[in-house]
Amino acid sequence: KHPFDEWISASFDFAEARLSGKFNEKDPLQKIASHLKGNDFEKFKRGKALYETEGYCITCHQESGAGLQAGGYPTLVDQLWVLGSEERLIKLTLDGLQGPMNVMGNQYEGQVPMLAFRNILNDEEIADVLTYVRNAFGNKASVIEAATVKRIREETKDRKSFWSPEELLRIHPDIQ
């Protein structure tokens, strides 16, 4: 009946599995993204592996998705930069992001840019990692399709600089 701290959840899950007799769940990730099925769940799993690649998302946004506020890396948990416009999220992933922004009442100076993945990840990989981000850490949102990434990549192919938060919010104004 009482909430418990994040650090104890793995021990609790282990004890619960032992006591219930459910030792061999097919895929423990299914518990995290139980709302995703079939190909969408496979996309989520591939995205998790990409997210956790050293030097990619996990480096700044951390395993929990909570980011490092003091370092200027915002949370990915329950916020509209992640859960809102798919196109905005794809654009900032393709070409990076730099500049001041407000995320859930926290002001980020944006002096350290988000890495541009245009020349690092292909369309399917970007779709996978964004599907993971939009459906991990307690988030629940639509999956991102590689065809959508491909279209946006083509539409923005001449872009040679990071996006600024202000610029993206003018184009995709769903964040207040």
MODELLER restraints for C-alpha pairs under 7 A, 6 or more apart:
rsr = mdl.restraints
at = mdl.atoms
rsr.add(forms.Gaussian(group=physical.xy_distance, feature=features.Distance(at['CA:17:A'], at['CA:23:A']), mean=5.66, stdev=0.5))
rsr.add(forms.Gaussian(group=physical.xy_distance, feature=features.Distance(at['CA:32:A'], at['CA:136:A']), mean=6.73, stdev=0.5))
rsr.add(forms.Gaussian(group=physical.xy_distance, feature=features.Distance(at['CA:33:A'], at['CA:135:A']), mean=6.47, stdev=0.5))
rsr.add(forms.Gaussian(group=physical.xy_distance, feature=features.Distance(at['CA:33:A'], at['CA:136:A']), mean=6.83, stdev=0.5))
rsr.add(forms.Gaussian(group=physical.xy_distance, feature=features.Distance(at['CA:40:A'], at['CA:143:A']), mean=6.79, stdev=0.5))
rsr.add(forms.Gaussian(group=physical.xy_distance, feature=features.Distance(at['CA:43:A'], at['CA:128:A']), mean=5.01, stdev=0.5))
rsr.add(forms.Gaussian(group=physical.xy_distance, feature=features.Distance(at['CA:43:A'], at['CA:131:A']), mean=6.96, stdev=0.5))
rsr.add(forms.Gaussian(group=physical.xy_distance, feature=features.Distance(at['CA:44:A'], at['CA:128:A']), mean=5.98, stdev=0.5))
rsr.add(forms.Gaussian(group=physical.xy_distance, feature=features.Distance(at['CA:44:A'], at['CA:131:A']), mean=5.75, stdev=0.5))
rsr.add(forms.Gaussian(group=physical.xy_distance, feature=features.Distance(at['CA:44:A'], at['CA:132:A']), mean=4.65, stdev=0.5))
rsr.add(forms.Gaussian(group=physical.xy_distance, feature=features.Distance(at['CA:46:A'], at['CA:128:A']), mean=6.05, stdev=0.5))
rsr.add(forms.Gaussian(group=physical.xy_distance, feature=features.Distance(at['CA:47:A'], at['CA:128:A']), mean=4.25, stdev=0.5))
rsr.add(forms.Gaussian(group=physical.xy_distance, feature=features.Distance(at['CA:47:A'], at['CA:129:A']), mean=3.65, stdev=0.5))
rsr.add(forms.Gaussian(group=physical.xy_distance, feature=features.Distance(at['CA:47:A'], at['CA:130:A']), mean=6.94, stdev=0.5))
rsr.add(forms.Gaussian(group=physical.xy_distance, feature=features.Distance(at['CA:47:A'], at['CA:131:A']), mean=6.65, stdev=0.5))
rsr.add(forms.Gaussian(group=physical.xy_distance, feature=features.Distance(at['CA:47:A'], at['CA:132:A']), mean=5.04, stdev=0.5))
rsr.add(forms.Gaussian(group=physical.xy_distance, feature=features.Distance(at['CA:48:A'], at['CA:129:A']), mean=6.40, stdev=0.5))
rsr.add(forms.Gaussian(group=physical.xy_distance, feature=features.Distance(at['CA:48:A'], at['CA:132:A']), mean=5.76, stdev=0.5))
rsr.add(forms.Gaussian(group=physical.xy_distance, feature=features.Distance(at['CA:50:A'], at['CA:129:A']), mean=6.08, stdev=0.5))
rsr.add(forms.Gaussian(group=physical.xy_distance, feature=features.Distance(at['CA:51:A'], at['CA:57:A']), mean=5.04, stdev=0.5))
rsr.add(forms.Gaussian(group=physical.xy_distance, feature=features.Distance(at['CA:51:A'], at['CA:58:A']), mean=5.75, stdev=0.5))
rsr.add(forms.Gaussian(group=physical.xy_distance, feature=features.Distance(at['CA:51:A'], at['CA:129:A']), mean=5.98, stdev=0.5))
rsr.add(forms.Gaussian(group=physical.xy_distance, feature=features.Distance(at['CA:52:A'], at['CA:58:A']), mean=5.24, stdev=0.5))
rsr.add(forms.Gaussian(group=physical.xy_distance, feature=features.Distance(at['CA:60:A'], at['CA:67:A']), mean=6.01, stdev=0.5))
rsr.add(forms.Gaussian(group=physical.xy_distance, feature=features.Distance(at['CA:60:A'], at['CA:68:A']), mean=6.72, stdev=0.5))
rsr.add(forms.Gaussian(group=physical.xy_distance, feature=features.Distance(at['CA:60:A'], at['CA:73:A']), mean=5.85, stdev=0.5))
rsr.add(forms.Gaussian(group=physical.xy_distance, feature=features.Distance(at['CA:61:A'], at['CA:67:A']), mean=3.75, stdev=0.5))
rsr.add(forms.Gaussian(group=physical.xy_distance, feature=features.Distance(at['CA:61:A'], at['CA:68:A']), mean=6.53, stdev=0.5))
rsr.add(forms.Gaussian(group=physical.xy_distance, feature=features.Distance(at['CA:61:A'], at['CA:73:A']), mean=6.17, stdev=0.5))
rsr.add(forms.Gaussian(group=physical.xy_distance, feature=features.Distance(at['CA:61:A'], at['CA:74:A']), mean=6.85, stdev=0.5))
rsr.add(forms.Gaussian(group=physical.xy_distance, feature=features.Distance(at['CA:61:A'], at['CA:75:A']), mean=6.45, stdev=0.5))
rsr.add(forms.Gaussian(group=physical.xy_distance, feature=features.Distance(at['CA:64:A'], at['CA:137:A']), mean=6.35, stdev=0.5))
rsr.add(forms.Gaussian(group=physical.xy_distance, feature=features.Distance(at['CA:65:A'], at['CA:75:A']), mean=5.82, stdev=0.5))
rsr.add(forms.Gaussian(group=physical.xy_distance, feature=features.Distance(at['CA:65:A'], at['CA:76:A']), mean=5.16, stdev=0.5))
rsr.add(forms.Gaussian(group=physical.xy_distance, feature=features.Distance(at['CA:65:A'], at['CA:77:A']), mean=6.05, stdev=0.5))
rsr.add(forms.Gaussian(group=physical.xy_distance, feature=features.Distance(at['CA:65:A'], at['CA:137:A']), mean=6.20, stdev=0.5))
rsr.add(forms.Gaussian(group=physical.xy_distance, feature=features.Distance(at['CA:66:A'], at['CA:75:A']), mean=4.24, stdev=0.5))
rsr.add(forms.Gaussian(group=physical.xy_distance, feature=features.Distance(at['CA:66:A'], at['CA:76:A']), mean=6.07, stdev=0.5))
rsr.add(forms.Gaussian(group=physical.xy_distance, feature=features.Distance(at['CA:66:A'], at['CA:77:A']), mean=6.26, stdev=0.5))
rsr.add(forms.Gaussian(group=physical.xy_distance, feature=features.Distance(at['CA:67:A'], at['CA:73:A']), mean=5.14, stdev=0.5))
rsr.add(forms.Gaussian(group=physical.xy_distance, feature=features.Distance(at['CA:67:A'], at['CA:74:A']), mean=4.97, stdev=0.5))
rsr.add(forms.Gaussian(group=physical.xy_distance, feature=features.Distance(at['CA:67:A'], at['CA:75:A']), mean=4.46, stdev=0.5))
rsr.add(forms.Gaussian(group=physical.xy_distance, feature=features.Distance(at['CA:67:A'], at['CA:76:A']), mean=7.00, stdev=0.5))
rsr.add(forms.Gaussian(group=physical.xy_distance, feature=features.Distance(at['CA:68:A'], at['CA:74:A']), mean=6.32, stdev=0.5))
rsr.add(forms.Gaussian(group=physical.xy_distance, feature=features.Distance(at['CA:72:A'], at['CA:108:A']), mean=5.64, stdev=0.5))
rsr.add(forms.Gaussian(group=physical.xy_distance, feature=features.Distance(at['CA:72:A'], at['CA:109:A']), mean=6.92, stdev=0.5))
rsr.add(forms.Gaussian(group=physical.xy_distance, feature=features.Distance(at['CA:72:A'], at['CA:110:A']), mean=6.59, stdev=0.5))
rsr.add(forms.Gaussian(group=physical.xy_distance, feature=features.Distance(at['CA:74:A'], at['CA:103:A']), mean=6.82, stdev=0.5))
rsr.add(forms.Gaussian(group=physical.xy_distance, feature=features.Distance(at['CA:76:A'], at['CA:82:A']), mean=6.25, stdev=0.5))
rsr.add(forms.Gaussian(group=physical.xy_distance, feature=features.Distance(at['CA:77:A'], at['CA:137:A']), mean=5.90, stdev=0.5))
rsr.add(forms.Gaussian(group=physical.xy_distance, feature=features.Distance(at['CA:77:A'], at['CA:139:A']), mean=6.45, stdev=0.5))
rsr.add(forms.Gaussian(group=physical.xy_distance, feature=features.Distance(at['CA:78:A'], at['CA:139:A']), mean=5.79, stdev=0.5))
rsr.add(forms.Gaussian(group=physical.xy_distance, feature=features.Distance(at['CA:79:A'], at['CA:104:A']), mean=6.87, stdev=0.5))
rsr.add(forms.Gaussian(group=physical.xy_distance, feature=features.Distance(at['CA:80:A'], at['CA:175:A']), mean=6.22, stdev=0.5))
rsr.add(forms.Gaussian(group=physical.xy_distance, feature=features.Distance(at['CA:81:A'], at['CA:89:A']), mean=6.67, stdev=0.5))
rsr.add(forms.Gaussian(group=physical.xy_distance, feature=features.Distance(at['CA:82:A'], at['CA:89:A']), mean=6.40, stdev=0.5))
rsr.add(forms.Gaussian(group=physical.xy_distance, feature=features.Distance(at['CA:82:A'], at['CA:134:A']), mean=6.05, stdev=0.5))
rsr.add(forms.Gaussian(group=physical.xy_distance, feature=features.Distance(at['CA:83:A'], at['CA:134:A']), mean=5.99, stdev=0.5))
rsr.add(forms.Gaussian(group=physical.xy_distance, feature=features.Distance(at['CA:83:A'], at['CA:141:A']), mean=6.09, stdev=0.5))
rsr.add(forms.Gaussian(group=physical.xy_distance, feature=features.Distance(at['CA:84:A'], at['CA:174:A']), mean=6.84, stdev=0.5))
rsr.add(forms.Gaussian(group=physical.xy_distance, feature=features.Distance(at['CA:85:A'], at['CA:172:A']), mean=6.74, stdev=0.5))
rsr.add(forms.Gaussian(group=physical.xy_distance, feature=features.Distance(at['CA:88:A'], at['CA:168:A']), mean=6.45, stdev=0.5))
rsr.add(forms.Gaussian(group=physical.xy_distance, feature=features.Distance(at['CA:88:A'], at['CA:172:A']), mean=6.40, stdev=0.5))
rsr.add(forms.Gaussian(group=physical.xy_distance, feature=features.Distance(at['CA:90:A'], at['CA:149:A']), mean=6.47, stdev=0.5))
rsr.add(forms.Gaussian(group=physical.xy_distance, feature=features.Distance(at['CA:92:A'], at['CA:163:A']), mean=6.30, stdev=0.5))
rsr.add(forms.Gaussian(group=physical.xy_distance, feature=features.Distance(at['CA:93:A'], at['CA:116:A']), mean=5.91, stdev=0.5))
rsr.add(forms.Gaussian(group=physical.xy_distance, feature=features.Distance(at['CA:93:A'], at['CA:117:A']), mean=5.90, stdev=0.5))
rsr.add(forms.Gaussian(group=physical.xy_distance, feature=features.Distance(at['CA:94:A'], at['CA:116:A']), mean=5.30, stdev=0.5))
rsr.add(forms.Gaussian(group=physical.xy_distance, feature=features.Distance(at['CA:94:A'], at['CA:117:A']), mean=4.91, stdev=0.5))
rsr.add(forms.Gaussian(group=physical.xy_distance, feature=features.Distance(at['CA:94:A'], at['CA:118:A']), mean=4.34, stdev=0.5))
rsr.add(forms.Gaussian(group=physical.xy_distance, feature=features.Distance(at['CA:95:A'], at['CA:116:A']), mean=4.36, stdev=0.5))
rsr.add(forms.Gaussian(group=physical.xy_distance, feature=features.Distance(at['CA:95:A'], at['CA:117:A']), mean=6.50, stdev=0.5))
rsr.add(forms.Gaussian(group=physical.xy_distance, feature=features.Distance(at['CA:95:A'], at['CA:118:A']), mean=6.09, stdev=0.5))
rsr.add(forms.Gaussian(group=physical.xy_distance, feature=features.Distance(at['CA:95:A'], at['CA:161:A']), mean=6.74, stdev=0.5))
rsr.add(forms.Gaussian(group=physical.xy_distance, feature=features.Distance(at['CA:95:A'], at['CA:162:A']), mean=5.34, stdev=0.5))
rsr.add(forms.Gaussian(group=physical.xy_distance, feature=features.Distance(at['CA:95:A'], at['CA:163:A']), mean=6.56, stdev=0.5))
rsr.add(forms.Gaussian(group=physical.xy_distance, feature=features.Distance(at['CA:96:A'], at['CA:113:A']), mean=6.72, stdev=0.5))
rsr.add(forms.Gaussian(group=physical.xy_distance, feature=features.Distance(at['CA:96:A'], at['CA:114:A']), mean=4.94, stdev=0.5))
rsr.add(forms.Gaussian(group=physical.xy_distance, feature=features.Distance(at['CA:96:A'], at['CA:115:A']), mean=4.99, stdev=0.5))
rsr.add(forms.Gaussian(group=physical.xy_distance, feature=features.Distance(at['CA:96:A'], at['CA:116:A']), mean=3.93, stdev=0.5))
rsr.add(forms.Gaussian(group=physical.xy_distance, feature=features.Distance(at['CA:96:A'], at['CA:162:A']), mean=4.87, stdev=0.5))
rsr.add(forms.Gaussian(group=physical.xy_distance, feature=features.Distance(at['CA:96:A'], at['CA:163:A']), mean=6.12, stdev=0.5))
rsr.add(forms.Gaussian(group=physical.xy_distance, feature=features.Distance(at['CA:97:A'], at['CA:113:A']), mean=5.48, stdev=0.5))
rsr.add(forms.Gaussian(group=physical.xy_distance, feature=features.Distance(at['CA:97:A'], at['CA:114:A']), mean=4.94, stdev=0.5))
rsr.add(forms.Gaussian(group=physical.xy_distance, feature=features.Distance(at['CA:97:A'], at['CA:162:A']), mean=5.05, stdev=0.5))
rsr.add(forms.Gaussian(group=physical.xy_distance, feature=features.Distance(at['CA:97:A'], at['CA:163:A']), mean=4.80, stdev=0.5))
rsr.add(forms.Gaussian(group=physical.xy_distance, feature=features.Distance(at['CA:97:A'], at['CA:164:A']), mean=5.63, stdev=0.5))
rsr.add(forms.Gaussian(group=physical.xy_distance, feature=features.Distance(at['CA:97:A'], at['CA:165:A']), mean=6.89, stdev=0.5))
rsr.add(forms.Gaussian(group=physical.xy_distance, feature=features.Distance(at['CA:98:A'], at['CA:110:A']), mean=5.26, stdev=0.5))
rsr.add(forms.Gaussian(group=physical.xy_distance, feature=features.Distance(at['CA:98:A'], at['CA:111:A']), mean=6.55, stdev=0.5))
rsr.add(forms.Gaussian(group=physical.xy_distance, feature=features.Distance(at['CA:98:A'], at['CA:112:A']), mean=6.75, stdev=0.5))
rsr.add(forms.Gaussian(group=physical.xy_distance, feature=features.Distance(at['CA:98:A'], at['CA:113:A']), mean=4.41, stdev=0.5))
rsr.add(forms.Gaussian(group=physical.xy_distance, feature=features.Distance(at['CA:98:A'], at['CA:114:A']), mean=6.39, stdev=0.5))
rsr.add(forms.Gaussian(group=physical.xy_distance, feature=features.Distance(at['CA:98:A'], at['CA:162:A']), mean=6.04, stdev=0.5))
rsr.add(forms.Gaussian(group=physical.xy_distance, feature=features.Distance(at['CA:98:A'], at['CA:163:A']), mean=6.30, stdev=0.5))
rsr.add(forms.Gaussian(group=physical.xy_distance, feature=features.Distance(at['CA:98:A'], at['CA:164:A']), mean=5.24, stdev=0.5))
rsr.add(forms.Gaussian(group=physical.xy_distance, feature=features.Distance(at['CA:99:A'], at['CA:109:A']), mean=6.24, stdev=0.5))
rsr.add(forms.Gaussian(group=physical.xy_distance, feature=features.Distance(at['CA:99:A'], at['CA:110:A']), mean=4.13, stdev=0.5))
rsr.add(forms.Gaussian(group=physical.xy_distance, feature=features.Distance(at['CA:99:A'], at['CA:111:A']), mean=6.14, stdev=0.5))
rsr.add(forms.Gaussian(group=physical.xy_distance, feature=features.Distance(at['CA:99:A'], at['CA:164:A']), mean=5.39, stdev=0.5))
rsr.add(forms.Gaussian(group=physical.xy_distance, feature=features.Distance(at['CA:99:A'], at['CA:165:A']), mean=6.33, stdev=0.5))
rsr.add(forms.Gaussian(group=physical.xy_distance, feature=features.Distance(at['CA:100:A'], at['CA:108:A']), mean=5.44, stdev=0.5))
rsr.add(forms.Gaussian(group=physical.xy_distance, feature=features.Distance(at['CA:100:A'], at['CA:109:A']), mean=4.27, stdev=0.5))
rsr.add(forms.Gaussian(group=physical.xy_distance, feature=features.Distance(at['CA:100:A'], at['CA:110:A']), mean=4.61, stdev=0.5))
rsr.add(forms.Gaussian(group=physical.xy_distance, feature=features.Distance(at['CA:100:A'], at['CA:165:A']), mean=6.94, stdev=0.5))
rsr.add(forms.Gaussian(group=physical.xy_distance, feature=features.Distance(at['CA:101:A'], at['CA:107:A']), mean=5.88, stdev=0.5))
rsr.add(forms.Gaussian(group=physical.xy_distance, feature=features.Distance(at['CA:101:A'], at['CA:108:A']), mean=5.29, stdev=0.5))
rsr.add(forms.Gaussian(group=physical.xy_distance, feature=features.Distance(at['CA:101:A'], at['CA:109:A']), mean=6.65, stdev=0.5))
rsr.add(forms.Gaussian(group=physical.xy_distance, feature=features.Distance(at['CA:101:A'], at['CA:110:A']), mean=6.83, stdev=0.5))
rsr.add(forms.Gaussian(group=physical.xy_distance, feature=features.Distance(at['CA:101:A'], at['CA:165:A']), mean=6.01, stdev=0.5))
rsr.add(forms.Gaussian(group=physical.xy_distance, feature=features.Distance(at['CA:102:A'], at['CA:108:A']), mean=6.11, stdev=0.5))
rsr.add(forms.Gaussian(group=physical.xy_distance, feature=features.Distance(at['CA:123:A'], at['CA:146:A']), mean=5.08, stdev=0.5))
rsr.add(forms.Gaussian(group=physical.xy_distance, feature=features.Distance(at['CA:123:A'], at['CA:149:A']), mean=5.49, stdev=0.5))
rsr.add(forms.Gaussian(group=physical.xy_distance, feature=features.Distance(at['CA:123:A'], at['CA:150:A']), mean=5.70, stdev=0.5))
rsr.add(forms.Gaussian(group=physical.xy_distance, feature=features.Distance(at['CA:124:A'], at['CA:146:A']), mean=4.73, stdev=0.5))
rsr.add(forms.Gaussian(group=physical.xy_distance, feature=features.Distance(at['CA:127:A'], at['CA:144:A']), mean=4.95, stdev=0.5))
rsr.add(forms.Gaussian(group=physical.xy_distance, feature=features.Distance(at['CA:127:A'], at['CA:145:A']), mean=5.49, stdev=0.5))
rsr.add(forms.Gaussian(group=physical.xy_distance, feature=features.Distance(at['CA:127:A'], at['CA:146:A']), mean=5.21, stdev=0.5))
rsr.add(forms.Gaussian(group=physical.xy_distance, feature=features.Distance(at['CA:127:A'], at['CA:149:A']), mean=6.56, stdev=0.5))
rsr.add(forms.Gaussian(group=physical.xy_distance, feature=features.Distance(at['CA:130:A'], at['CA:144:A']), mean=6.48, stdev=0.5))
rsr.add(forms.Gaussian(group=physical.xy_distance, feature=features.Distance(at['CA:131:A'], at['CA:143:A']), mean=4.81, stdev=0.5))
rsr.add(forms.Gaussian(group=physical.xy_distance, feature=features.Distance(at['CA:131:A'], at['CA:144:A']), mean=5.37, stdev=0.5))
rsr.add(forms.Gaussian(group=physical.xy_distance, feature=features.Distance(at['CA:134:A'], at['CA:140:A']), mean=6.10, stdev=0.5))
rsr.add(forms.Gaussian(group=physical.xy_distance, feature=features.Distance(at['CA:134:A'], at['CA:141:A']), mean=5.48, stdev=0.5))
rsr.add(forms.Gaussian(group=physical.xy_distance, feature=features.Distance(at['CA:135:A'], at['CA:141:A']), mean=5.92, stdev=0.5))
